Amino acid sequence: MEVVKLTREEYLESVQKLSHFENLKFLKRALDLWDNYYSWEKFPPLALVVNKRHVTYLFYNISKDNKYLTINNILTPFKYRRNGYAYKLLKYLFSSVKPKNIERCKLHSVNNSIKFYNKLGLRYWGVNKDMLYYSDFKMPDDIKEIEEINYEGSTDEFNDNELEDMYDKLKDNADSFDEQQILIHKDCLKQMNTRFKFDDLEDEIKKRDLN
């Protein structure tokens, strides 16, 4: 088992045999992001290799000020799931960027990934119009620290501008969802339970506005 960095050509060659619809949506979204907004050279995607096969892919970037590690996309194709591969690749990522002294980590989770991120210990500040659930937490030294960091975290971690920016992206809070999306969202809320912190975010915004 090893982790490798992929060029654009290696990535396309690696994923060409995948056919599941959900896999293809991820692959296209990741490709578009890196072609249009990020750098294949500066932030090459990672792949976990098992038996000479790429079993999990991870796209990430680090902000210019070194404040944020953003996990953009992580995918384990269906035939390789339930083996802990995504966890192992994330663990590698956190370990490999540790010397950079990054302050925080953020990610947007699709509804199908909530169960996985719950196990890591994440909380979610809300959901945006694209039905992505947003997490933003202090950078852990090790993946095992994520749950404690999220449990102890609060809106106090953000200054006014950061809080307002986050709220502006999440304030729709499912109001524009169609009937099918609402059903999916309700199921996600059941899974997240007290991990869904939009009310805390909104209450803090109102409190700071009053002051």
ABEGO torsion letter per residue (X at the ends): XBBBBBBAAAAAAAAAABABAAAAAAAAAAAAAAAAABBAAABBBBBBBBGGBBABBBBBBBBAAGABBBBABBBBBAAABGAGAAAAAAAAAAAAAAAAGBABBBBBBBAAAAAAAAAAGBBBAEBBAAGBBBBBBBBBABAAAAAAAAAABBAAABBAAAAAAAAAAAAAGGAABBAAAAAAAAAAAAAAEAABAAAAAAAAAAAAAAX
